[in-house]
Amino acid sequence: MKILDFLMRRSSAPVARDRLQILLAHERSGTGNAELINQLREEVLAVIAKHVSVDPEKVQIKMDRGSPISTLELEIEISGLPSAKAA
Amino acid sequence: MKILDFLMRRSSAPVARDRLQILLAHERSGTGNAELINQLREEVLAVIAKHVSVDPEKVQIKMDRGSPISTLELEIEISGLPSAKAA
């Protein structure tokens, strides 16, 4: 089963929408930075917001600080391109 | 089965290492930007490289431009923090 089928089947919407799902998983051997996932969260969102308009109310964030593995799941409903520059 | 178990089991290394796995999935309703995943790739890597040192030879990238869903999988073996600023 392709990883994607697993991801999309779990939360596929009845009506096709533009949607971006991001999963970050950080496996630490022991000395790794336990806060890496948290540090990346805002910056990854900022990168995405440069390319598509992100409605904060349509962003779902799930973080799971485990050991040795921490995960961050972002699900973003995309409504359109960021405000296009004056043509 | 938690999404993470699926991800980690598929490619878990024999020896615990510090590893970051990122999966981006973009589901488009039709008018969506088909190149979004490609645009995000370099910028997401740049964000990560600010927090951990990334050896280009230890970065695996898999892109799958499908319709309606495109995916990007990044697997990065982390060797340590970026060169710490002078204390």
Backbone of each chain as nested JSON, in Angstrom:
{
  "chains": [
    {"id": "A", "residues": [
      {"number": 1, "name": "MET", "atoms": {"N": [0.877, -1.197, 0.0], "CA": [0.0, 0.0, 0.0], "C": [0.907, 1.238, 0.0]}},
      {"number": 2, "name": "LYS", "atoms": {"N": [0.675, 2.16, -0.988], "CA": [1.533, 3.324, -1.043], "C": [1.231, 4.219, 0.156]}},
      {"number": 3, "name": "ILE", "atoms": {"N": [2.275, 4.819, 0.694], "CA": [2.111, 5.665, 1.879], "C": [0.991, 6.667, 1.643]}},
      {"number": 4, "name": "LEU", "atoms": {"N": [0.875, 7.143, 0.445], "CA": [-0.091, 8.22, 0.191], "C": [-1.52, 7.707, 0.314]}},
      {"number": 5, "name": "ASP", "atoms": {"N": [-1.758, 6.518, -0.2], "CA": [-3.126, 5.989, -0.113], "C": [-3.553, 5.968, 1.353]}},
      {"number": 6, "name": "PHE", "atoms": {"N": [-2.591, 5.578, 2.172], "CA": [-2.881, 5.475, 3.615], "C": [-3.25, 6.866, 4.141]}},
      {"number": 7, "name": "LEU", "atoms": {"N": [-2.46, 7.863, 3.757], "CA": [-2.651, 9.232, 4.264], "C": [-3.985, 9.784, 3.775]}},
      {"number": 8, "name": "MET", "atoms": {"N": [-4.206, 9.696, 2.47], "CA": [-5.373, 10.358, 1.871], "C": [-6.662, 9.626, 2.246]}},
      {"number": 9, "name": "ARG", "atoms": {"N": [-6.61, 8.279, 2.296], "CA": [-7.847, 7.524, 2.569], "C": [-8.343, 7.888, 3.967]}},
      {"number": 10, "name": "ARG", "atoms": {"N": [-7.399, 8.132, 4.861], "CA": [-7.744, 8.349, 6.27], "C": [-8.566, 9.627, 6.408]}},
      {"number": 11, "name": "SER", "atoms": {"N": [-8.254, 10.614, 5.551], "CA": [-8.964, 11.874, 5.824], "C": [-9.416, 12.502, 4.51]}},
      {"number": 12, "name": "SER", "atoms": {"N": [-9.825, 11.679, 3.546], "CA": [-10.162, 12.304, 2.236], "C": [-11.552, 12.929, 2.353]}},
      {"number": 13, "name": "ALA", "atoms": {"N": [-11.691, 14.098, 1.86], "CA": [-12.929, 14.876, 2.021], "C": [-13.947, 14.372, 1.0]}},
      {"number": 14, "name": "PRO", "atoms": {"N": [-15.247, 14.506, 1.328], "CA": [-16.289, 14.079, 0.365], "C": [-16.176, 14.883, -0.926]}},
      {"number": 15, "name": "VAL", "atoms": {"N": [-15.925, 16.163, -0.795], "CA": [-15.838, 17.026, -1.982], "C": [-14.353, 17.334, -2.214]}},
      {"number": 16, "name": "ALA", "atoms": {"N": [-13.9, 17.181, -3.484], "CA": [-12.486, 17.429, -3.768], "C": [-12.165, 18.894, -3.463]}},
      {"number": 17, "name": "ARG", "atoms": {"N": [-11.183, 19.12, -2.67], "CA": [-10.751, 20.494, -2.376], "C": [-9.259, 20.511, -2.601]}},
      {"number": 18, "name": "ASP", "atoms": {"N": [-8.731, 21.71, -2.619], "CA": [-7.274, 21.808, -2.666], "C": [-6.778, 21.681, -1.236]}},
      {"number": 19, "name": "ARG", "atoms": {"N": [-5.932, 20.707, -1.039], "CA": [-5.524, 20.437, 0.339], "C": [-4.052, 20.047, 0.351]}},
      {"number": 20, "name": "LEU", "atoms": {"N": [-3.349, 20.52, 1.367], "CA": [-1.934, 20.184, 1.526], "C": [-1.781, 19.49, 2.866]}},
      {"number": 21, "name": "GLN", "atoms": {"N": [-1.18, 18.298, 2.813], "CA": [-0.929, 17.587, 4.076], "C": [0.578, 17.433, 4.22]}},
      {"number": 22, "name": "ILE", "atoms": {"N": [1.056, 17.723, 5.413], "CA": [2.489, 17.594, 5.683], "C": [2.672, 16.758, 6.943]}},
      {"number": 23, "name": "LEU", "atoms": {"N": [3.567, 15.796, 6.819], "CA": [3.882, 14.98, 7.995], "C": [5.39, 15.065, 8.202]}},
      {"number": 24, "name": "LEU", "atoms": {"N": [5.774, 15.505, 9.385], "CA": [7.203, 15.519, 9.731], "C": [7.403, 14.501, 10.851]}},
      {"number": 25, "name": "ALA", "atoms": {"N": [8.399, 13.635, 10.688], "CA": [8.696, 12.668, 11.745], "C": [10.183, 12.788, 12.06]}},
      {"number": 26, "name": "HIS", "atoms": {"N": [10.519, 13.01, 13.325], "CA": [11.92, 13.159, 13.728], "C": [12.269, 12.007, 14.664]}},
      {"number": 27, "name": "GLU", "atoms": {"N": [13.161, 11.141, 14.168], "CA": [13.617, 10.001, 14.975], "C": [14.954, 10.38, 15.59]}},
      {"number": 28, "name": "ARG", "atoms": {"N": [15.025, 10.351, 16.902], "CA": [16.271, 10.779, 17.572], "C": [16.996, 9.556, 18.119]}},
      {"number": 29, "name": "SER", "atoms": {"N": [18.313, 9.591, 18.004], "CA": [19.11, 8.476, 18.539], "C": [19.415, 8.701, 20.016]}},
      {"number": 30, "name": "GLY", "atoms": {"N": [19.052, 9.856, 20.549], "CA": [19.328, 10.028, 21.993], "C": [19.809, 11.439, 22.259]}},
      {"number": 31, "name": "THR", "atoms": {"N": [20.768, 11.906, 21.433], "CA": [21.31, 13.253, 21.703], "C": [20.616, 14.291, 20.828]}},
      {"number": 32, "name": "GLY", "atoms": {"N": [19.707, 13.823, 19.969], "CA": [19.09, 14.747, 19.004], "C": [18.269, 15.836, 19.696]}},
      {"number": 33, "name": "ASN", "atoms": {"N": [18.012, 16.89, 18.938], "CA": [17.281, 18.063, 19.438], "C": [15.783, 17.724, 19.536]}},
      {"number": 34, "name": "ALA", "atoms": {"N": [15.281, 17.591, 20.754], "CA": [13.882, 17.17, 20.965], "C": [12.906, 18.256, 20.521]}},
      {"number": 35, "name": "GLU", "atoms": {"N": [13.395, 19.471, 20.341], "CA": [12.481, 20.565, 19.996], "C": [12.477, 20.877, 18.498]}},
      {"number": 36, "name": "LEU", "atoms": {"N": [13.204, 20.055, 17.727], "CA": [13.348, 20.361, 16.288], "C": [11.996, 20.509, 15.607]}},
      {"number": 37, "name": "ILE", "atoms": {"N": [11.082, 19.593, 15.848], "CA": [9.772, 19.608, 15.185], "C": [9.035, 20.909, 15.506]}},
      {"number": 38, "name": "ASN", "atoms": {"N": [9.153, 21.312, 16.777], "CA": [8.463, 22.525, 17.2], "C": [9.062, 23.754, 16.502]}},
      {"number": 39, "name": "GLN", "atoms": {"N": [10.399, 23.743, 16.403], "CA": [11.082, 24.872, 15.745], "C": [10.703, 24.946, 14.259]}},
      {"number": 40, "name": "LEU", "atoms": {"N": [10.542, 23.81, 13.643], "CA": [10.26, 23.791, 12.19], "C": [8.828, 24.208, 11.883]}},
      {"number": 41, "name": "ARG", "atoms": {"N": [7.918, 23.987, 12.819], "CA": [6.484, 24.176, 12.547], "C": [6.175, 25.553, 11.971]}},
      {"number": 42, "name": "GLU", "atoms": {"N": [6.538, 26.594, 12.664], "CA": [6.166, 27.952, 12.201], "C": [6.859, 28.283, 10.88]}},
      {"number": 43, "name": "GLU", "atoms": {"N": [8.096, 27.855, 10.739], "CA": [8.846, 28.226, 9.519], "C": [8.324, 27.48, 8.305]}},
      {"number": 44, "name": "VAL", "atoms": {"N": [7.89, 26.233, 8.488], "CA": [7.309, 25.484, 7.353], "C": [5.992, 26.146, 6.946]}},
      {"number": 45, "name": "LEU", "atoms": {"N": [5.19, 26.541, 7.923], "CA": [3.926, 27.247, 7.621], "C": [4.211, 28.549, 6.877]}},
      {"number": 46, "name": "ALA", "atoms": {"N": [5.262, 29.248, 7.293], "CA": [5.599, 30.533, 6.642], "C": [6.006, 30.301, 5.183]}},
      {"number": 47, "name": "VAL", "atoms": {"N": [6.753, 29.236, 4.93], "CA": [7.162, 28.919, 3.539], "C": [5.925, 28.65, 2.691]}},
      {"number": 48, "name": "ILE", "atoms": {"N": [4.992, 27.875, 3.245], "CA": [3.773, 27.524, 2.489], "C": [2.953, 28.781, 2.199]}},
      {"number": 49, "name": "ALA", "atoms": {"N": [2.846, 29.659, 3.217], "CA": [2.03, 30.88, 3.071], "C": [2.586, 31.803, 1.982]}},
      {"number": 50, "name": "LYS", "atoms": {"N": [3.848, 31.622, 1.608], "CA": [4.409, 32.444, 0.514], "C": [3.843, 31.997, -0.839]}},
      {"number": 51, "name": "HIS", "atoms": {"N": [3.378, 30.75, -0.902], "CA": [2.968, 30.2, -2.21], "C": [1.444, 30.065, -2.337]}},
      {"number": 52, "name": "VAL", "atoms": {"N": [0.775, 29.856, -1.208], "CA": [-0.693, 29.738, -1.276], "C": [-1.275, 30.545, -0.116]}},
      {"number": 53, "name": "SER", "atoms": {"N": [-2.541, 30.982, -0.273], "CA": [-3.103, 31.77, 0.845], "C": [-3.631, 30.777, 1.876]}},
      {"number": 54, "name": "VAL", "atoms": {"N": [-3.203, 30.977, 3.101], "CA": [-3.524, 30.043, 4.185], "C": [-4.482, 30.724, 5.167]}},
      {"number": 55, "name": "ASP", "atoms": {"N": [-5.665, 30.145, 5.307], "CA": [-6.653, 30.668, 6.266], "C": [-6.391, 29.977, 7.607]}},
      {"number": 56, "name": "PRO", "atoms": {"N": [-5.919, 30.725, 8.61], "CA": [-5.552, 30.083, 9.9], "C": [-6.652, 29.163, 10.43]}},
      {"number": 57, "name": "GLU", "atoms": {"N": [-7.902, 29.482, 10.085], "CA": [-8.989, 28.628, 10.591], "C": [-9.08, 27.314, 9.84]}},
      {"number": 58, "name": "LYS", "atoms": {"N": [-8.352, 27.219, 8.717], "CA": [-8.413, 25.962, 7.949], "C": [-7.076, 25.233, 8.003]}},
      {"number": 59, "name": "VAL", "atoms": {"N": [-6.372, 25.447, 9.127], "CA": [-5.097, 24.737, 9.33], "C": [-5.246, 23.847, 10.553]}},
      {"number": 60, "name": "GLN", "atoms": {"N": [-5.045, 22.536, 10.367], "CA": [-5.087, 21.62, 11.51], "C": [-3.655, 21.186, 11.826]}},
      {"number": 61, "name": "ILE", "atoms": {"N": [-3.293, 21.294, 13.097], "CA": [-1.929, 20.948, 13.529], "C": [-2.016, 19.887, 14.612]}},
      {"number": 62, "name": "LYS", "atoms": {"N": [-1.269, 18.796, 14.426], "CA": [-1.21, 17.756, 15.452], "C": [0.263, 17.496, 15.749]}},
      {"number": 63, "name": "MET", "atoms": {"N": [0.647, 17.642, 17.009], "CA": [2.038, 17.353, 17.363], "C": [2.051, 16.24, 18.382]}},
      {"number": 64, "name": "ASP", "atoms": {"N": [3.038, 15.362, 18.237], "CA": [3.138, 14.233, 19.166], "C": [4.597, 14.122, 19.566]}},
      {"number": 65, "name": "ARG", "atoms": {"N": [4.913, 14.592, 20.801], "CA": [6.303, 14.528, 21.261], "C": [6.552, 13.16, 21.877]}},
      {"number": 66, "name": "GLY", "atoms": {"N": [7.04, 12.236, 21.098], "CA": [7.336, 10.904, 21.627], "C": [8.841, 10.724, 21.722]}},
      {"number": 67, "name": "SER", "atoms": {"N": [9.25, 9.571, 22.201], "CA": [10.681, 9.27, 22.214], "C": [10.855, 7.82, 21.776]}},
      {"number": 68, "name": "PRO", "atoms": {"N": [11.618, 7.477, 20.775], "CA": [12.55, 8.385, 20.14], "C": [11.946, 9.217, 18.998]}},
      {"number": 69, "name": "ILE", "atoms": {"N": [10.629, 9.102, 18.741], "CA": [10.087, 9.733, 17.529], "C": [9.041, 10.803, 17.886]}},
      {"number": 70, "name": "SER", "atoms": {"N": [9.252, 11.992, 17.361], "CA": [8.25, 13.062, 17.488], "C": [7.661, 13.297, 16.102]}},
      {"number": 71, "name": "THR", "atoms": {"N": [6.368, 13.638, 16.082], "CA": [5.744, 13.876, 14.773], "C": [4.954, 15.185, 14.786]}},
      {"number": 72, "name": "LEU", "atoms": {"N": [4.861, 15.731, 13.589], "CA": [4.04, 16.927, 13.391], "C": [3.204, 16.677, 12.148]}},
      {"number": 73, "name": "GLU", "atoms": {"N": [1.888, 16.809, 12.276], "CA": [0.991, 16.654, 11.119], "C": [0.29, 17.994, 10.889]}},
      {"number": 74, "name": "LEU", "atoms": {"N": [0.411, 18.493, 9.657], "CA": [-0.283, 19.726, 9.282], "C": [-1.26, 19.382, 8.173]}},
      {"number": 75, "name": "GLU", "atoms": {"N": [-2.499, 19.874, 8.283], "CA": [-3.447, 19.728, 7.167], "C": [-3.985, 21.122, 6.856]}},
      {"number": 76, "name": "ILE", "atoms": {"N": [-3.768, 21.566, 5.627], "CA": [-4.106, 22.931, 5.241], "C": [-5.063, 22.91, 4.057]}},
      {"number": 77, "name": "GLU", "atoms": {"N": [-6.249, 23.511, 4.231], "CA": [-7.155, 23.667, 3.101], "C": [-6.742, 24.927, 2.359]}},
      {"number": 78, "name": "ILE", "atoms": {"N": [-6.504, 24.776, 1.079], "CA": [-5.96, 25.89, 0.298], "C": [-7.112, 26.568, -0.453]}},
      {"number": 79, "name": "SER", "atoms": {"N": [-7.194, 27.89, -0.314], "CA": [-8.312, 28.539, -1.023], "C": [-7.844, 29.174, -2.317]}},
      {"number": 80, "name": "GLY", "atoms": {"N": [-6.564, 29.436, -2.504], "CA": [-6.135, 30.028, -3.778], "C": [-4.713, 30.489, -3.655]}},
      {"number": 81, "name": "LEU", "atoms": {"N": [-4.22, 31.132, -4.725], "CA": [-2.834, 31.604, -4.704], "C": [-2.76, 32.822, -3.796]}},
      {"number": 82, "name": "PRO", "atoms": {"N": [-1.596, 33.125, -3.285], "CA": [-1.483, 34.331, -2.479], "C": [-1.856, 35.53, -3.355]}},
      {"number": 83, "name": "SER", "atoms": {"N": [-2.171, 36.652, -2.753], "CA": [-2.633, 37.815, -3.535], "C": [-1.594, 38.085, -4.624]}},
      {"number": 84, "name": "ALA", "atoms": {"N": [-2.025, 37.935, -5.892], "CA": [-1.085, 38.071, -7.021], "C": [-0.569, 39.509, -7.036]}},
      {"number": 85, "name": "LYS", "atoms": {"N": [0.694, 39.667, -7.434], "CA": [1.26, 41.025, -7.497], "C": [0.577, 41.758, -8.66]}},
      {"number": 86, "name": "ALA", "atoms": {"N": [0.58, 43.043, -8.595], "CA": [-0.092, 43.827, -9.654], "C": [0.494, 43.398, -10.998]}},
      {"number": 87, "name": "ALA", "atoms": {"N": [-0.364, 43.063, -11.902], "CA": [0.147, 42.543, -13.206], "C": [0.858, 43.667, -13.946]}}
    ]},
    {"id": "B", "residues": [
      {"number": 1, "name": "MET", "atoms": {"N": [-3.791, 1.611, 12.848], "CA": [-2.327, 1.743, 12.775], "C": [-2.014, 3.235, 12.638]}},
      {"number": 2, "name": "LYS", "atoms": {"N": [-1.117, 3.782, 13.521], "CA": [-0.817, 5.186, 13.434], "C": [-0.002, 5.45, 12.171]}},
      {"number": 3, "name": "ILE", "atoms": {"N": [-0.261, 6.57, 11.552], "CA": [0.43, 6.914, 10.312], "C": [1.934, 6.765, 10.501]}},
      {"number": 4, "name": "LEU", "atoms": {"N": [2.4, 7.085, 11.667], "CA": [3.843, 7.108, 11.871], "C": [4.417, 5.696, 11.843]}},
      {"number": 5, "name": "ASP", "atoms": {"N": [3.703, 4.777, 12.462], "CA": [4.205, 3.389, 12.473], "C": [4.41, 2.943, 11.027]}},
      {"number": 6, "name": "PHE", "atoms": {"N": [3.455, 3.334, 10.2], "CA": [3.515, 2.939, 8.785], "C": [4.783, 3.521, 8.158]}},
      {"number": 7, "name": "LEU", "atoms": {"N": [5.029, 4.801, 8.433], "CA": [6.159, 5.511, 7.829], "C": [7.475, 4.924, 8.332]}},
      {"number": 8, "name": "MET", "atoms": {"N": [7.598, 4.821, 9.66], "CA": [8.876, 4.419, 10.243], "C": [9.165, 2.947, 9.958]}},
      {"number": 9, "name": "ARG", "atoms": {"N": [8.132, 2.1, 10.019], "CA": [8.377, 0.669, 9.843], "C": [8.933, 0.424, 8.441]}},
      {"number": 10, "name": "ARG", "atoms": {"N": [8.44, 1.219, 7.515], "CA": [8.788, 1.0, 6.092], "C": [10.275, 1.222, 5.88]}},
      {"number": 11, "name": "SER", "atoms": {"N": [10.841, 2.179, 6.642], "CA": [12.253, 2.457, 6.3], "C": [13.073, 2.628, 7.576]}},
      {"number": 12, "name": "SER", "atoms": {"N": [12.717, 1.865, 8.633], "CA": [13.481, 2.125, 9.875], "C": [14.859, 1.462, 9.749]}},
      {"number": 13, "name": "ALA", "atoms": {"N": [15.835, 2.165, 10.176], "CA": [17.225, 1.714, 10.011], "C": [17.557, 0.714, 11.115]}},
      {"number": 14, "name": "PRO", "atoms": {"N": [18.507, -0.206, 10.847], "CA": [18.898, -1.18, 11.889], "C": [19.466, -0.457, 13.106]}},
      {"number": 15, "name": "VAL", "atoms": {"N": [20.281, 0.554, 12.865], "CA": [20.925, 1.278, 13.979], "C": [20.186, 2.616, 14.134]}},
      {"number": 16, "name": "ALA", "atoms": {"N": [19.805, 2.956, 15.395], "CA": [19.068, 4.216, 15.596], "C": [19.949, 5.383, 15.169]}},
      {"number": 17, "name": "ARG", "atoms": {"N": [19.454, 6.208, 14.312], "CA": [20.185, 7.408, 13.904], "C": [19.219, 8.554, 14.065]}},
      {"number": 18, "name": "ASP", "atoms": {"N": [19.792, 9.752, 13.971], "CA": [18.896, 10.914, 13.953], "C": [18.424, 11.085, 12.52]}},
      {"number": 19, "name": "ARG", "atoms": {"N": [17.123, 11.05, 12.373], "CA": [16.591, 11.07, 11.012], "C": [15.326, 11.909, 10.971]}},
      {"number": 20, "name": "LEU", "atoms": {"N": [15.185, 12.663, 9.905], "CA": [13.98, 13.479, 9.725], "C": [13.307, 13.012, 8.446]}},
      {"number": 21, "name": "GLN", "atoms": {"N": [12.015, 12.693, 8.574], "CA": [11.268, 12.303, 7.371], "C": [10.141, 13.306, 7.187]}},
      {"number": 22, "name": "ILE", "atoms": {"N": [10.007, 13.757, 5.947], "CA": [8.947, 14.721, 5.637], "C": [8.141, 14.187, 4.446]}},
      {"number": 23, "name": "LEU", "atoms": {"N": [6.855, 14.219, 4.61], "CA": [5.981, 13.815, 3.51], "C": [5.027, 14.977, 3.239]}},
      {"number": 24, "name": "LEU", "atoms": {"N": [5.058, 15.464, 2.009], "CA": [4.093, 16.495, 1.605], "C": [3.17, 15.87, 0.577]}},
      {"number": 25, "name": "ALA", "atoms": {"N": [1.87, 16.043, 0.767], "CA": [0.905, 15.533, -0.214], "C": [-0.005, 16.699, -0.594]}},
      {"number": 26, "name": "HIS", "atoms": {"N": [-0.111, 16.986, -1.885], "CA": [-0.944, 18.096, -2.358], "C": [-2.075, 17.512, -3.201]}},
      {"number": 27, "name": "GLU", "atoms": {"N": [-3.3, 17.639, -2.678], "CA": [-4.476, 17.169, -3.403], "C": [-5.102, 18.369, -4.1]}},
      {"number": 28, "name": "ARG", "atoms": {"N": [-5.214, 18.293, -5.408], "CA": [-5.739, 19.44, -6.157], "C": [-7.16, 19.125, -6.632]}},
      {"number": 29, "name": "SER", "atoms": {"N": [-8.014, 20.148, -6.56], "CA": [-9.389, 19.969, -7.035], "C": [-9.471, 20.201, -8.543]}},
      {"number": 30, "name": "GLY", "atoms": {"N": [-8.42, 20.657, -9.169], "CA": [-8.509, 20.848, -10.625], "C": [-7.781, 22.095, -11.037]}},
      {"number": 31, "name": "THR", "atoms": {"N": [-8.042, 23.204, -10.311], "CA": [-7.403, 24.466, -10.716], "C": [-6.134, 24.701, -9.908]}},
      {"number": 32, "name": "GLY", "atoms": {"N": [-5.858, 23.807, -8.97], "CA": [-4.74, 24.041, -8.054], "C": [-3.399, 24.095, -8.789]}},
      {"number": 33, "name": "ASN", "atoms": {"N": [-2.401, 24.662, -8.123], "CA": [-1.052, 24.851, -8.688], "C": [-0.321, 23.508, -8.688]}},
      {"number": 34, "name": "ALA", "atoms": {"N": [-0.124, 22.927, -9.887], "CA": [0.48, 21.592, -9.988], "C": [1.962, 21.623, -9.599]}},
      {"number": 35, "name": "GLU", "atoms": {"N": [2.535, 22.802, -9.553], "CA": [3.969, 22.886, -9.265], "C": [4.263, 23.219, -7.801]}},
      {"number": 36, "name": "LEU", "atoms": {"N": [3.209, 23.285, -6.985], "CA": [3.387, 23.718, -5.585], "C": [4.429, 22.871, -4.861]}},
      {"number": 37, "name": "ILE", "atoms": {"N": [4.334, 21.562, -4.995], "CA": [5.242, 20.649, -4.288], "C": [6.694, 20.931, -4.696]}},
      {"number": 38, "name": "ASN", "atoms": {"N": [6.871, 21.175, -5.981], "CA": [8.224, 21.417, -6.484], "C": [8.767, 22.74, -5.928]}},
      {"number": 39, "name": "GLN", "atoms": {"N": [7.868, 23.735, -5.866], "CA": [8.274, 25.048, -5.332], "C": [8.635, 24.944, -3.849]}},
      {"number": 40, "name": "LEU", "atoms": {"N": [7.928, 24.123, -3.124], "CA": [8.149, 24.025, -1.675], "C": [9.429, 23.26, -1.344]}},
      {"number": 41, "name": "ARG", "atoms": {"N": [9.843, 22.361, -2.223], "CA": [10.948, 21.442, -1.92], "C": [12.201, 22.166, -1.44]}},
      {"number": 42, "name": "GLU", "atoms": {"N": [12.713, 23.082, -2.24], "CA": [13.982, 23.741, -1.879], "C": [13.816, 24.591, -0.625]}},
      {"number": 43, "name": "GLU", "atoms": {"N": [12.68, 25.239, -0.495], "CA": [12.492, 26.144, 0.656], "C": [12.341, 25.359, 1.946]}},
      {"number": 44, "name": "VAL", "atoms": {"N": [11.688, 24.193, 1.898], "CA": [11.565, 23.362, 3.106], "C": [12.958, 22.855, 3.509]}},
      {"number": 45, "name": "LEU", "atoms": {"N": [13.743, 22.439, 2.525], "CA": [15.12, 21.99, 2.821], "C": [15.934, 23.124, 3.439]}},
      {"number": 46, "name": "ALA", "atoms": {"N": [15.732, 24.338, 2.929], "CA": [16.487, 25.49, 3.461], "C": [16.101, 25.772, 4.911]}},
      {"number": 47, "name": "VAL", "atoms": {"N": [14.819, 25.64, 5.226], "CA": [14.361, 25.854, 6.611], "C": [15.022, 24.82, 7.529]}},
      {"number": 48, "name": "ILE", "atoms": {"N": [15.049, 23.577, 7.081], "CA": [15.634, 22.507, 7.898], "C": [17.121, 22.748, 8.112]}},
      {"number": 49, "name": "ALA", "atoms": {"N": [17.807, 23.161, 7.033], "CA": [19.263, 23.366, 7.113], "C": [19.621, 24.485, 8.092]}},
      {"number": 50, "name": "LYS", "atoms": {"N": [18.672, 25.34, 8.44], "CA": [18.947, 26.389, 9.44], "C": [19.026, 25.786, 10.839]}},
      {"number": 51, "name": "HIS", "atoms": {"N": [18.406, 24.63, 11.023], "CA": [18.331, 24.061, 12.383], "C": [19.243, 22.851, 12.574]}},
      {"number": 52, "name": "VAL", "atoms": {"N": [19.5, 22.111, 11.504], "CA": [20.399, 20.952, 11.634], "C": [21.34, 20.958, 10.438]}},
      {"number": 53, "name": "SER", "atoms": {"N": [22.508, 20.308, 10.6], "CA": [23.435, 20.314, 9.453], "C": [22.996, 19.183, 8.523]}},
      {"number": 54, "name": "VAL", "atoms": {"N": [22.817, 19.528, 7.273], "CA": [22.29, 18.591, 6.274], "C": [23.392, 18.237, 5.278]}},
      {"number": 55, "name": "ASP", "atoms": {"N": [23.745, 16.96, 5.232], "CA": [24.753, 16.492, 4.271], "C": [23.997, 16.11, 2.992]}},
      {"number": 56, "name": "PRO", "atoms": {"N": [24.199, 16.872, 1.906], "CA": [23.432, 16.61, 0.663], "C": [23.469, 15.138, 0.248]}},
      {"number": 57, "name": "GLU", "atoms": {"N": [24.54, 14.458, 0.628], "CA": [24.622, 13.037, 0.239], "C": [23.728, 12.164, 1.117]}},
      {"number": 58, "name": "LYS", "atoms": {"N": [23.211, 12.735, 2.195], "CA": [22.354, 11.921, 3.081], "C": [20.91, 12.428, 3.031]}},
      {"number": 59, "name": "VAL", "atoms": {"N": [20.549, 13.002, 1.882], "CA": [19.161, 13.466, 1.69], "C": [18.558, 12.651, 0.55]}},
      {"number": 60, "name": "GLN", "atoms": {"N": [17.46, 11.956, 0.849], "CA": [16.764, 11.224, -0.21], "C": [15.48, 11.984, -0.545]}},
      {"number": 61, "name": "ILE", "atoms": {"N": [15.269, 12.21, -1.835], "CA": [14.086, 12.957, -2.278], "C": [13.304, 12.091, -3.271]}},
      {"number": 62, "name": "LYS", "atoms": {"N": [12.018, 11.948, -3.02], "CA": [11.156, 11.216, -3.964], "C": [9.975, 12.122, -4.29]}},
      {"number": 63, "name": "MET", "atoms": {"N": [9.782, 12.397, -5.561], "CA": [8.63, 13.218, -5.953], "C": [7.744, 12.405, -6.871]}},
      {"number": 64, "name": "ASP", "atoms": {"N": [6.441, 12.569, -6.689], "CA": [5.493, 11.811, -7.516], "C": [4.424, 12.805, -7.958]}},
      {"number": 65, "name": "ARG", "atoms": {"N": [4.521, 13.236, -9.215], "CA": [3.539, 14.2, -9.729], "C": [2.329, 13.421, -10.257]}},
      {"number": 66, "name": "GLY", "atoms": {"N": [1.348, 13.245, -9.42], "CA": [0.147, 12.528, -9.852], "C": [-0.997, 13.516, -10.002]}},
      {"number": 67, "name": "SER", "atoms": {"N": [-2.133, 13.024, -10.396], "CA": [-3.327, 13.878, -10.438], "C": [-4.497, 13.08, -9.897]}},
      {"number": 68, "name": "PRO", "atoms": {"N": [-5.23, 13.519, -8.895], "CA": [-5.158, 14.872, -8.368], "C": [-4.103, 15.069, -7.283]}},
      {"number": 69, "name": "ILE", "atoms": {"N": [-3.298, 14.029, -6.971], "CA": [-2.43, 14.151, -5.8], "C": [-0.953, 14.049, -6.195]}},
      {"number": 70, "name": "SER", "atoms": {"N": [-0.174, 15.032, -5.792], "CA": [1.28, 14.983, -5.962], "C": [1.899, 14.819, -4.585]}},
      {"number": 71, "name": "THR", "atoms": {"N": [3.018, 14.09, -4.519], "CA": [3.654, 13.897, -3.21], "C": [5.151, 14.177, -3.305]}},
      {"number": 72, "name": "LEU", "atoms": {"N": [5.681, 14.568, -2.163], "CA": [7.126, 14.774, -2.024], "C": [7.537, 14.094, -0.736]}},
      {"number": 73, "name": "GLU", "atoms": {"N": [8.504, 13.184, -0.819], "CA": [9.028, 12.518, 0.368], "C": [10.49, 12.905, 0.52]}},
      {"number": 74, "name": "LEU", "atoms": {"N": [10.836, 13.41, 1.688], "CA": [12.238, 13.737, 1.985], "C": [12.673, 12.89, 3.16]}},
      {"number": 75, "name": "GLU", "atoms": {"N": [13.868, 12.275, 3.053], "CA": [14.431, 11.576, 4.214], "C": [15.833, 12.126, 4.423]}},
      {"number": 76, "name": "ILE", "atoms": {"N": [16.069, 12.674, 5.601], "CA": [17.336, 13.363, 5.877], "C": [17.991, 12.741, 7.101]}},
      {"number": 77, "name": "GLU", "atoms": {"N": [19.224, 12.229, 6.928], "CA": [19.982, 11.747, 8.069], "C": [20.669, 12.953, 8.671]}},
      {"number": 78, "name": "ILE", "atoms": {"N": [20.456, 13.144, 9.964], "CA": [20.958, 14.352, 10.619], "C": [22.256, 14.02, 11.341]}},
      {"number": 79, "name": "SER", "atoms": {"N": [23.279, 14.828, 11.12], "CA": [24.546, 14.484, 11.8], "C": [24.777, 15.37, 13.005]}},
      {"number": 80, "name": "GLY", "atoms": {"N": [24.103, 16.505, 13.116], "CA": [24.317, 17.33, 14.315], "C": [23.709, 18.687, 14.098]}},
      {"number": 81, "name": "LEU", "atoms": {"N": [23.937, 19.577, 15.068], "CA": [23.367, 20.922, 14.948], "C": [24.171, 21.686, 13.91]}},
      {"number": 82, "name": "PRO", "atoms": {"N": [23.601, 22.721, 13.343], "CA": [24.377, 23.523, 12.406], "C": [25.563, 24.12, 13.158]}},
      {"number": 83, "name": "SER", "atoms": {"N": [26.584, 24.535, 12.455], "CA": [27.805, 25.029, 13.115], "C": [27.38, 26.106, 14.128]}},
      {"number": 84, "name": "ALA", "atoms": {"N": [27.605, 25.783, 15.411], "CA": [27.147, 26.689, 16.483], "C": [27.857, 28.03, 16.33]}},
      {"number": 85, "name": "LYS", "atoms": {"N": [27.155, 29.122, 16.642], "CA": [27.79, 30.448, 16.552], "C": [28.83, 30.528, 17.664]}},
      {"number": 86, "name": "ALA", "atoms": {"N": [29.775, 31.355, 17.487], "CA": [30.854, 31.472, 18.489], "C": [30.202, 31.759, 19.846]}},
      {"number": 87, "name": "ALA", "atoms": {"N": [30.563, 30.997, 20.807], "CA": [29.919, 31.134, 22.145], "C": [30.285, 32.494, 22.729]}}
    ]}
  ]
}
